[in-house]
Amino acid sequence: MGKADKDSIAPSAPRSGVSRRSFLKGAGAAGLAASQIGLPALEAEQTRPDEAASLGPDPVPVRFHVNGQPYVVRCEPRVTLADALRDQLGLSGTKVICDRGACGGCTVLLDNEAVVSCMVLAVAAQGKHIQTVEGLAQGDQLDPLQDAFIAHDALQCGYCTPGMLMSCKALLAHNPTPSRSEIKTAISGNICRCGTYPHVFAAVLAASGQPDEG
């Protein structure tokens, strides 16, 4: 086929009356209209007064129920439960050691479940019952678990002891007669640099009324 033959071939006619250019222009206009329709609702959702008050970043009222007592404090939503307990309520028995949820030193009970309070936001603990190591004793009367820790020398430097006590307390609340293996599992997130784990096992067994398994 020569050049003349190529020039004589006419372009094929469009299959419909809508060109690609006009289709894209129409689609863009429709998308813009749709976005404008949803814009007022979106703006209203973003500026609701109750959301602005609850999200901060300024301090907001936080209601706690700690060791059987109600408290109301003001703290920023980014504040952890551990820091709120220590700095706002003065409950310094909760120790912040690693501050990344790895050592268990800041363990408290949240509705009878052991949690590392450095990994829980204070605002997330509202409406839940919180128990710290200060809440174990009743006045001058120590909790049986505390007595067992003393009797079995389950502490040396004592820095990990509050978190260790709370993990063991949570275990006994769910399982009054745990085995040695179950005690090991319960405190597996609590680091004791002094290595008093065997004494902790003996103390928990004693507090549960069981003989030491060796």
Secondary structure in CASP SS format (residue, H / E / C, confidence):
PFRMAT SS
TARGET T0000
AUTHOR 0000-0000-0000
METHOD secondary structure of the structure
MODEL  1
M C 1.00
G C 1.00
K H 1.00
A H 1.00
D H 1.00
K H 1.00
D H 1.00
S C 1.00
I C 1.00
A C 1.00
P C 1.00
S C 1.00
A C 1.00
P C 1.00
R C 1.00
S C 1.00
G C 1.00
V C 1.00
S C 1.00
R H 1.00
R H 1.00
S H 1.00
F H 1.00
L H 1.00
K H 1.00
G H 1.00
A H 1.00
G H 1.00
A H 1.00
A H 1.00
G H 1.00
L H 1.00
A H 1.00
A H 1.00
S H 1.00
Q H 1.00
I H 1.00
G H 1.00
L H 1.00
P H 1.00
A H 1.00
L H 1.00
E H 1.00
A H 1.00
E H 1.00
Q H 1.00
T C 1.00
R C 1.00
P H 1.00
D H 1.00
E H 1.00
A H 1.00
A H 1.00
S H 1.00
L H 1.00
G C 1.00
P C 1.00
D C 1.00
P C 1.00
V E 1.00
P E 1.00
V E 1.00
R E 1.00
F E 1.00
H E 1.00
V E 1.00
N C 1.00
G C 1.00
Q E 1.00
P E 1.00
Y E 1.00
V E 1.00
V E 1.00
R E 1.00
C E 1.00
E C 1.00
P C 1.00
R C 1.00
V C 1.00
T E 1.00
L H 1.00
A H 1.00
D H 1.00
A H 1.00
L H 1.00
R H 1.00
D H 1.00
Q H 1.00
L C 1.00
G C 1.00
L C 1.00
S C 1.00
G C 1.00
T C 1.00
K C 1.00
V C 1.00
I C 1.00
C C 1.00
D C 1.00
R C 1.00
G C 1.00
A C 1.00
C C 1.00
G C 1.00
G C 1.00
C C 1.00
T E 1.00
V E 1.00
L E 1.00
L E 1.00
D C 1.00
N C 1.00
E E 1.00
A E 1.00
V E 1.00
V E 1.00
S H 1.00
C H 1.00
M H 1.00
V C 1.00
L E 1.00
A H 1.00
V H 1.00
A H 1.00
A H 1.00
Q C 1.00
G C 1.00
K C 1.00
H E 1.00
I E 1.00
Q E 1.00
T C 1.00
V H 1.00
E H 1.00
G H 1.00
L C 1.00
A C 1.00
Q E 1.00
G C 1.00
D C 1.00
Q E 1.00
L C 1.00
D C 1.00
P H 1.00
L H 1.00
Q H 1.00
D H 1.00
A H 1.00
F H 1.00
I H 1.00
A H 1.00
H C 1.00
D C 1.00
A C 1.00
L C 1.00
Q C 1.00
C C 1.00
G C 1.00
Y C 1.00
C C 1.00
T H 1.00
P H 1.00
G H 1.00
M H 1.00
L H 1.00
M H 1.00
S H 1.00
C H 1.00
K H 1.00
A H 1.00
L H 1.00
L H 1.00
A H 1.00
H H 1.00
N C 1.00
P C 1.00
T C 1.00
P C 1.00
S C 1.00
R H 1.00
S H 1.00
E H 1.00
I H 1.00
K H 1.00
T H 1.00
A H 1.00
I C 1.00
S C 1.00
G C 1.00
N C 1.00
I C 1.00
C C 1.00
R C 1.00
C C 1.00
G C 1.00
T C 1.00
Y H 1.00
P H 1.00
H H 1.00
V H 1.00
F H 1.00
A H 1.00
A H 1.00
V H 1.00
L H 1.00
A H 1.00
A H 1.00
S C 1.00
G C 1.00
Q C 1.00
P C 1.00
D C 1.00
E C 1.00
G C 1.00
END
